Amino acid sequence: MRNFISISIAFVLLACQNGSETLTKLYSLPKKLKEVSGIVYTQKDNLFWTLEDSGNANKIYGLNVENGAIEKTVIIENTSNTDWEDITKDKEGNLYIGDFGNNNNVRKDLCIYKIDKKSLNLENAIPAYKISFSYPEQKMFPPKKTALFFDVEGFFEYKNNFYLFTKNRSKGFDGTVLVYKIPNKAGFHQAVLMGKFKTCDNYNHCAVTSAAISPDASKVVLLTHDKIVLLANFKEDNFLKGKQSLLKLNHFSQKEAICFKNNETLIIADEKTKKIGGNVYEVSLSTLKSIP
């Protein structure tokens, strides 16, 4: 996540090329949240829960939906923030922290923490359980520079399974994304490769940084710095068997977090880099135009 290149220059160029922006800025993130890497909406308490990535505290934060103020801070005990890259929830409202950031493809301690919904009212919480996993396809740590496929920044939970979408860091980036499935069950698991697909061949514009599934499970969105990959018209968890669309946001920044507020409304957050970003945005899927 840290090898984000020439963002301010790219932002200016894209602004000139694309004209008006599509996103609606809701508010700026609190100053203490400089490296937000995931976001999820919980309807029961009407909060956006977020976290930060490597080098930051082992805490999650509940943001006021209306103004972005931090209403709750929960320290996740018995954990360390090796590289927390996304946060998601299940149908019951339990949260899950994805500690699977793997920029150099060298980690052997990849895991997901379950945070019971009842713990969200506490100042300190112990994970209900830990899901550890590895990728059977990875034989070397690290692999060759042309095969750095095992970083992940986006996932979601669906019907007691997690679905992970890899961030390709390979030399000669071609947009390849691997999709893995892991059971939502305590213990160690071998991730199951479900398939792969391509976004585009420009790393700064098509590397996947977050993922979410709609409340009605009819759509999956994957976030990049200026686009959304929309997966739709699939059956069950055959996400790659449906229709894939690339939607333009007309806005370039270090976007790292996406979630659904409802079946049509997306919430996006970006990191602040060189005075750009550090905000929470809203956009309706129906307003986004597909890239041919």
C-alpha positions in Angstrom: 0.0 0.0 0.0 2.9 2.3 0.6 4.2 2.2 -3.0 1.6 4.7 -4.2 3.3 6.6 -7.0 2.9 10.3 -8.0 -0.6 10.6 -6.8 -0.8 14.4 -6.9 0.4 14.6 -10.5 -2.0 11.8 -11.5 -4.9 13.5 -9.7 -4.3 16.8 -11.6 -4.1 15.0 -15.0 -7.2 13.0 -14.4 -9.1 16.0 -13.1 -8.3 17.7 -16.4 -9.3 14.7 -18.5 -12.4 13.6 -16.7 -14.0 16.9 -15.8 -16.6 16.9 -12.9 -16.3 14.4 -10.1 -18.8 11.7 -9.5 -18.3 11.3 -5.7 -20.1 13.3 -3.1 -17.8 14.2 -0.2 -19.6 13.6 3.1 -16.8 14.9 5.4 -13.1 14.7 6.2 -11.9 11.9 8.4 -10.7 12.8 12.0 -7.1 13.9 11.9 -5.9 10.9 14.0 -7.1 8.5 11.2 -4.4 9.1 8.6 -4.2 5.6 7.1 -7.7 4.2 6.9 -7.7 0.9 5.1 -11.2 -0.5 5.5 -14.8 0.6 6.3 -18.0 -1.2 7.0 -21.5 0.1 7.9 -23.5 -1.4 10.8 -27.2 -0.5 10.6 -28.1 -1.4 14.2 -25.8 1.2 15.7 -25.7 3.4 12.6 -21.9 3.7 12.5 -19.1 3.4 10.0 -16.5 1.1 11.6 -13.0 1.6 10.3 -9.4 0.7 11.0 -5.8 1.6 9.9 -3.1 -0.6 8.4 0.5 -1.6 9.4 2.3 0.7 11.9 -0.9 1.8 13.6 -2.8 0.8 16.7 -4.7 -2.4 17.2 -8.0 -0.5 17.4 -11.2 -0.1 15.5 -13.2 3.1 15.4 -16.9 3.7 15.1 -17.6 6.9 13.1 -20.8 9.0 13.3 -22.5 8.5 10.0 -23.6 12.2 9.8 -20.4 14.0 10.7 -17.5 11.5 10.8 -16.7 12.1 14.5 -15.3 9.1 16.4 -18.0 7.8 18.7 -16.4 4.6 19.7 -12.9 3.3 20.0 -12.3 -0.4 20.7 -8.9 -1.8 21.5 -8.6 -5.3 20.1 -6.6 -7.2 22.7 -4.3 -10.2 22.1 -3.6 -9.0 18.6 -1.0 -6.9 16.8 -1.7 -4.8 13.8 0.8 -6.5 11.4 -1.1 -5.1 8.4 -4.8 -4.7 8.9 -6.2 -4.1 5.4 -9.9 -4.4 5.5 -12.9 -4.9 7.8 -16.2 -6.6 7.1 -19.3 -8.0 8.9 -21.7 -11.0 8.8 -25.5 -11.0 8.8 -25.6 -10.9 12.6 -23.5 -7.8 12.8 -20.2 -9.4 14.0 -17.1 -7.7 12.6 -14.0 -9.2 11.0 -10.6 -7.7 10.7 -8.4 -8.9 7.8 -4.8 -9.0 8.9 -3.5 -10.2 5.5 -1.6 -7.2 4.1 1.4 -8.8 2.4 3.2 -6.3 0.2 6.3 -8.4 -0.2 4.5 -11.7 -0.3 6.6 -13.1 2.6 4.1 -13.5 5.4 3.2 -16.9 6.9 1.0 -15.5 9.7 -2.0 -14.3 7.6 -5.2 -14.2 9.6 -8.7 -12.9 10.2 -10.1 -11.9 13.6 -13.8 -12.2 14.6 -15.1 -9.4 16.9 -18.4 -10.3 18.5 -21.0 -7.6 18.1 -21.5 -7.5 21.8 -17.9 -6.4 22.2 -18.4 -3.3 20.2 -19.8 -1.5 23.3 -16.6 -2.1 25.2 -13.4 -0.2 25.3 -11.3 -3.4 25.1 -12.4 -6.5 23.3 -10.8 -9.9 22.8 -11.4 -11.6 19.4 -14.1 -14.3 19.6 -11.7 -16.4 17.5 -8.9 -16.3 14.9 -8.9 -17.7 11.4 -5.4 -18.4 10.1 -4.8 -19.4 6.5 -2.3 -19.8 3.7 -2.4 -20.0 -0.1 -1.6 -23.5 -1.4 -0.4 -21.9 -4.7 2.4 -20.0 -3.0 5.5 -22.1 -2.9 8.1 -19.5 -2.3 8.4 -16.6 0.2 8.7 -14.4 -1.6 7.8 -15.7 -5.1 9.6 -14.4 -8.2 8.9 -10.7 -8.9 6.7 -11.7 -11.8 4.5 -13.8 -9.5 3.7 -11.5 -6.5 0.0 -12.4 -6.4 -0.5 -13.0 -2.6 -1.2 -9.6 -1.1 -4.8 -8.9 -0.2 -6.5 -5.6 0.7 -10.2 -6.5 0.1 -12.6 -9.2 1.4 -16.1 -9.8 2.7 -18.1 -12.5 4.5 -20.9 -14.3 2.8 -22.8 -17.4 4.1 -20.1 -18.4 6.6 -17.2 -18.0 4.2 -14.7 -15.3 3.4 -13.9 -14.2 -0.1 -10.5 -12.5 -0.7 -9.5 -10.6 -3.8 -5.8 -10.3 -4.2 -3.8 -7.1 -5.0 -1.4 -8.0 -7.7 2.1 -6.6 -7.1 3.9 -8.5 -9.9 6.5 -7.0 -12.2 4.7 -6.6 -15.5 1.3 -5.9 -13.9 -1.5 -7.1 -16.1 -4.5 -6.7 -13.8 -4.8 -10.3 -12.7 -6.8 -10.8 -9.5 -7.1 -14.1 -7.7 -10.2 -14.9 -5.8 -9.9 -17.1 -2.7 -12.4 -18.7 -0.3 -11.9 -19.4 3.4 -14.4 -20.9 5.8 -15.5 -18.6 8.7 -14.3 -21.1 11.3 -11.7 -20.9 14.0 -8.4 -22.6 13.2 -6.0 -23.0 10.3 -7.3 -23.4 6.7 -5.9 -23.7 3.2 -7.5 -21.0 1.1 -9.3 -22.3 -1.9 -8.6 -20.7 -5.3 -12.0 -20.0 -6.9 -10.7 -18.4 -10.1 -9.1 -15.3 -11.5 -9.9 -12.4 -13.7 -8.3 -9.2 -15.0 -9.0 -5.5 -14.4 -6.6 -3.5 -16.5 -2.9 -3.3 -17.0 -2.2 -0.1 -15.1 -1.2 -0.7 -11.5 -2.0 2.8 -10.2 -5.5 2.6 -11.7 -6.5 -1.1 -11.4 -4.9 -2.7 -8.3 -7.7 -3.8 -5.9 -7.7 -2.0 -2.5 -11.0 -3.1 -0.9 -14.1 -5.2 -1.6 -17.7 -5.4 -0.4 -20.9 -7.4 -1.1 -24.4 -5.7 -1.2 -26.9 -6.5 1.7 -29.0 -8.5 -0.8 -25.9 -10.3 -2.1 -26.7 -9.4 -5.7 -23.6 -7.3 -6.3 -19.9 -7.3 -5.4 -17.8 -4.2 -5.8 -14.0 -4.0 -5.8 -12.3 -0.6 -5.3 -9.3 0.8 -7.1 -7.9 4.4 -6.9 -10.3 5.7 -9.5 -12.6 2.9 -10.5 -15.0 0.3 -9.3 -15.1 -3.2 -10.6 -18.8 -4.4 -10.4 -19.6 -8.1 -10.4 -23.3 -8.8 -10.9 -25.8 -11.4 -12.3 -24.0 -14.3 -10.6 -25.6 -17.2 -8.7 -24.6 -18.2 -5.2 -20.9 -17.5 -4.8 -20.0 -17.9 -8.4 -19.0 -14.2 -8.6 -16.9 -14.6 -11.7 -19.6 -16.4 -13.7 -21.8 -13.2 -13.9 -21.3 -9.9 -15.6 -18.1 -7.8 -14.9 -18.2 -4.0 -15.4 -15.6 -1.4 -14.9 -17.1 1.9 -13.6 -15.3 5.2 -13.5 -15.4 7.5 -10.5 -13.9 10.6 -12.2 -11.8 11.0 -9.1 -8.3 9.9 -8.4 -6.9 9.5 -4.9 -5.5 6.8 -2.6 -8.8 5.0 -2.1 -8.5 2.2 0.4 -12.0 1.4 1.8 -15.4 0.7 0.4 -18.7 -0.6 1.8 -22.4 -0.7 1.0 -24.7 1.5 3.0 -27.7 0.0 1.2 -28.1 -2.0 -2.0 -27.4 1.0 -4.2 -25.3 3.4 -2.1 -21.6 3.0 -1.7 -19.4 4.6 1.0 -15.7 5.1 0.1 -12.8 6.4 2.1 -9.3 7.5 1.0 -6.0 8.1 2.8 -4.6 11.6 2.9 -1.5 11.8 0.6 0.2 15.1 -0.2 -2.9 17.1 0.9 -5.2 15.0 -1.3 -7.9 12.8 0.2 -8.5 11.9 3.9 -12.3 12.0 3.3 -15.4 9.9 3.3 -17.5 9.9 0.1 -20.9 8.6 -1.0 -22.0 7.6 -4.5 -24.9 5.7 -6.0 -24.1 2.8 -8.3 -26.8 4.0 -10.7 -24.9 7.2 -11.4 -21.7 5.5 -12.4 -20.9 5.0 -16.1 -19.3 1.9 -17.5 -15.9 2.0 -19.2 -16.1 0.3 -22.6 
